[in-house]
Amino acid sequence: MSKLDEFLAGDRHDDVALFLTHEYLDSDGKLSRLGEEVEDGYVLVVDGDDGRSAFAAGTGMDPMEFSRTAMEETGHVDRDLGGGECPERDDDGDEDEDGDHRAEFIFAFSEAQNEEVGGLYARGEVVHAYAHCACGANYSDKWVVGEETETGVQPGDSDPAHANE
Ligand SMILES: [Zn+2]
């Protein structure tokens, strides 16, 4: 089982996962050697503190500041953290216009199940994911481990599936 698989299974609460496109890594090959290659870039799973510095170094943004901004908008993030669906994208299926809406980087962490908090958190371990689009938009998604298709924003949707429960 890879570190990414373990992270996605909710077994690495002390780590963070970072997705970065190849373009973001071109300037410094160091990060890519630590990561796992996915379709459009690399995903790294690293210790939380290291991950936050790596994120800041790789993107020029403070991860906490970025998460706060991304939290204001919801959008689907791939469950393997390899991409997402920008809420600003054109839904008419025009591929050319959609070309500028690739996720450039994603920052994710997971939380242990917490029955006291209730809601989503009582159901199981939660993965939080924050994405930055090539168009400049930021958006977020979160889902329960083991309920990836029942919680969080589903592909093609803009609101979390668990919001109307
Ligand atoms: Zn976009």
Boltz pocket constraint, residues with backbone or C-beta under 6 A from the ligand:
constraints:
  - pocket:
      binder: B
      contacts: [[A, 86], [A, 87], [A, 88], [A, 89], [A, 100], [A, 101], [A, 102], [A, 133], [A, 134], [A, 135], [A, 136], [A, 137]]
      max_distance: 6.0
